[in-house]
Amino acid sequence: MSTVLVQSGTLRVGDALIAGLHYGKIRALISDRGTKVDEASPSTPVEVLGLSGLPEAGDSFMVVDEEWKARQIGGVRMQRQR
């Protein structure tokens, strides 16, 4: 579970996400009040379930079209880090 702050656009359940070295498909979004939500708009902090791991504090995140693209980007970032 990772907490993110949406800066622009809308984050929705089912979106493919890349955050730092980690990727995944959003399985659930939980608001700062502890309730499940279907989407998060700008300036909204939410907890994201579905990432492959825990990103570092301050890592930016980005929504991509398909989960395989997020997986590919995560793999490239992991190779660069080594």
PAZAPA-4460 file (N, C-alpha, C; in steps of 0.05 Angstrom, whole numbers, plus 32768, in hexadecimal, padded with zeros to 4 digits):
% residues 82
    n_x    n_y    n_z   ca_x   ca_y   ca_z    c_x    c_y    c_z   seq   type   mol
   8011   7FE9   8000   8000   8000   8000   8012   8019   8000     1      M     A
   800C   802B   7FEE   801B   8044   7FEC   8008   805C   7FED     2      S     A
   8010   8071   7FFA   8000   8089   7FFA   800B   809C   7FE5     3      T     A
   7FF9   80A6   7FD4   8001   80B9   7FBF   7FEF   80D2   7FC0     4      V     A
   7FF9   80E7   7FB6   7FEA   8100   7FB4   7FE7   8107   7F96     5      L     A
   7FCE   8107   7F8D   7FC8   810C   7F71   7FCD   812A   7F6B     6      V     A
   7FDE   8130   7F58   7FE5   814B   7F51   7FD5   8156   7F39     7      Q     A
   7FD0   8144   7F26   7FC0   814D   7F0F   7FB2   8134   7F04     8      S     A
   7F9C   8139   7EF6   7F8C   8123   7EEB   7F7C   8114   7F00     9      G     A
   7F73   80FD   7EF9   7F63   80EC   7F0C   7F6E   80D0   7F0C    10      T     A
   7F71   80C6   7F24   7F7B   80AB   7F29   7F64   8099   7F2E    11      L     A
   7F62   8083   7F1F   7F4A   8071   7F21   7F53   8054   7F27    12      R     A
   7F41   8046   7F34   7F45   8029   7F38   7F47   801C   7F1C    13      V     A
   7F5A   800B   7F19   7F5F   7FFE   7EFF   7F74   800A   7EEE    14      G     A
   7F7D   8023   7EF5   7F93   8030   7EE6   7FAD   8021   7EEB    15      D     A
   7FBE   8020   7ED6   7FD9   8015   7ED9   7FEB   802C   7EE2    16      A     A
   7FFC   8027   7EF5   800B   803C   7F03   8029   8034   7F05    17      L     A
   803B   8047   7F02   8057   8043   7F07   805F   8058   7F1B    18      I     A
   806C   804F   7F31   8075   8061   7F46   8092   8058   7F4E    19      A     A
   80A5   8069   7F46   80C1   8062   7F4B   80C8   8048   7F3C    20      G     A
   80D1   8033   7F4A   80D8   801A   7F3D   80C0   8007   7F3C    21      L     A
   80AA   800E   7F49   8094   7FFB   7F4C   807C   8002   7F3A    22      H     A
   806D   7FEE   7F34   8057   7FF1   7F20   8040   7FE0   7F29    23      Y     A
   8029   7FE3   7F1D   8013   7FD2   7F22   7FF9   7FDE   7F18    24      G     A
   7FE4   7FCF   7F1C   7FC9   7FD8   7F15   7FBB   7FDF   7F2F    25      K     A
   7FAE   7FF6   7F30   7FA2   7FFE   7F49   7F8A   7FEC   7F4F    26      I     A
   7F8B   7FDE   7F65   7F76   7FCC   7F6E   7F62   7FDA   7F7F    27      R     A
   7F6B   7FEE   7F8F   7F59   7FFD   7FA1   7F66   8018   7FA7    28      A     A
   7F55   802B   7FAC   7F5D   8046   7FB5   7F4F   804B   7FD0    29      L     A
   7F5E   8053   7FE4   7F53   8058   7FFE   7F58   8076   8005    30      I     A
   7F43   8084   800C   7F46   80A1   8011   7F54   80A5   802C    31      S     A
   7F5B   80BE   8032   7F67   80C5   804B   7F54   80C1   8063    32      D     A
   7F3B   80BD   805D   7F27   80B7   8072   7F23   8099   8076    33      R     A
   7F31   8089   8067   7F2F   806C   806A   7F19   805E   805A    34      G     A
   7F0C   806D   8048   7EF7   8061   8037   7F01   805B   801B    35      T     A
   7EF7   8046   800F   7EFE   803F   7FF4   7EF1   8053   7FE1    36      K     A
   7F01   805B   7FCD   7EF6   806D   7FB9   7EFD   8062   7F9D    37      V     A
   7EEE   806A   7F89   7EF3   8060   7F6E   7F07   8071   7F5E    38      D     A
   7F09   808B   7F66   7F1C   809D   7F59   7F25   80B3   7F6C    39      E     A
   7F3B   80BF   7F65   7F47   80D4   7F75   7F4E   80EB   7F62    40      A     A
   7F45   8103   7F69   7F4A   811B   7F59   7F63   812A   7F64    41      S     A
   7F6C   813F   7F57   7F83   814E   7F60   7F81   8158   7F7D    42      P     A
   7F98   8158   7F8A   7F9A   8161   7FA6   7F8E   814D   7FBA    43      S     A
   7F8A   8134   7FB1   7F7E   8120   7FC2   7F93   810A   7FC9    44      T     A
   7F99   8107   7FE3   7FAA   80F1   7FEB   7F9A   80D7   7FED    45      P     A
   7FA5   80C2   7FE1   7F98   80A7   7FE3   7FAD   8092   7FE7    46      V     A
   7FA5   807C   7FF3   7FB6   8064   7FF5   7FAF   8052   7FDD    47      E     A
   7FC4   8048   7FD0   7FC1   8038   7FB8   7FC9   801B   7FBE    48      V     A
   7FB7   8009   7FB7   7FBD   7FEC   7FBA   7FC1   7FE1   7F9E    49      L     A
   7FD6   7FD0   7F9B   7FDA   7FC3   7F81   7FF6   7FC7   7F76    50      G     A
   8008   7FD6   7F83   8023   7FDA   7F78   8034   7FC1   7F7F    51      L     A
   8049   7FBD   7F6F   805B   7FA6   7F72   806C   7FA9   7F8A    52      S     A
   806F   7FC1   7F95   8080   7FC5   7FAC   807A   7FE1   7FB8    53      G     A
   808B   7FE9   7FCB   8087   8003   7FD8   809A   8017   7FCC    54      L     A
   8091   802C   7FBE   80A3   8040   7FB3   80B0   8051   7FCA    55      P     A
   80C5   805E   7FC3   80D3   806F   7FD6   80C2   8088   7FDB    56      E     A
   80C5   8094   7FF2   80B8   80AD   7FF8   80C1   80C2   7FE4    57      A     A
   80AE   80D1   7FD9   80B4   80E6   7FC6   80B5   80DD   7FA9    58      G     A
   80B3   80C3   7FA3   80B2   80B9   7F88   8099   80C3   7F7A    59      D     A
   809C   80CD   7F62   8084   80D5   7F53   8077   80BC   7F46    60      S     A
   805E   80BF   7F3F   8050   80A9   7F32   8043   80B2   7F19    61      F     A
   803D   809F   7F07   8031   80A6   7EEE   801E   808F   7EE6    62      M     A
   8008   8096   7EDA   7FF5   8082   7ED0   7FFD   807D   7EB3    63      V     A
   7FFD   8064   7EAB   8003   805C   7E8F   7FEB   804C   7E84    64      V     A
   7FEB   8048   7E6A   7FD4   803B   7E5C   7FD0   801E   7E65    65      D     A
   7FE5   800F   7E66   7FE4   7FF2   7E6C   7FF7   7FEA   7E82    66      E     A
   7FF0   7FD6   7E90   8002   7FCC   7EA6   801C   7FC2   7E9B    67      E     A
   801D   7FB6   7E83   8036   7FAC   7E78   804A   7FC3   7E73    68      W     A
   803F   7FDA   7E6C   8051   7FF2   7E68   805D   7FFA   7E82    69      K     A
   804D   7FFA   7E97   8057   8001   7EB2   806C   7FEE   7EBB    70      A     A
   8068   7FD4   7EB6   807B   7FBF   7EBD   8095   7FC3   7EAE    71      R     A
   8093   7FCA   7E94   80AB   7FCE   7E84   80BB   7FE7   7E8E    72      Q     A
   80AD   7FFC   7E94   80BB   8014   7E9E   80C8   800E   7EB9    73      I     A
   80BA   8000   7ECA   80C6   7FF8   7EE4   80DF   7FE7   7EE1    74      G     A
   80DF   7FD5   7ECE   80F6   7FC5   7EC8   810E   7FD5   7EBF    75      G     A
   8109   7FE8   7EAD   811E   7FFA   7EA4   8129   800A   7EBA    76      V     A
   8118   8015   7ECB   8121   8025   7EE2   8132   8014   7EF5    77      R     A
   812A   7FFB   7EFA   8138   7FEA   7F0C   8154   7FE4   7F01    78      M     A
   8157   7FE0   7EE6   8171   7FDB   7EDA   8183   7FF3   7EDC    79      Q     A
   8178   800B   7ED9   8187   8024   7EDB   8191   8028   7EF7    80      R     A
   8182   801F   7F0B   818A   8023   7F27   81A2   8012   7F2E    81      Q     A
   81A4   7FFB   7F22   81BA   7FE8   7F28   81D3   7FF4   7F1D    82      R     A
***
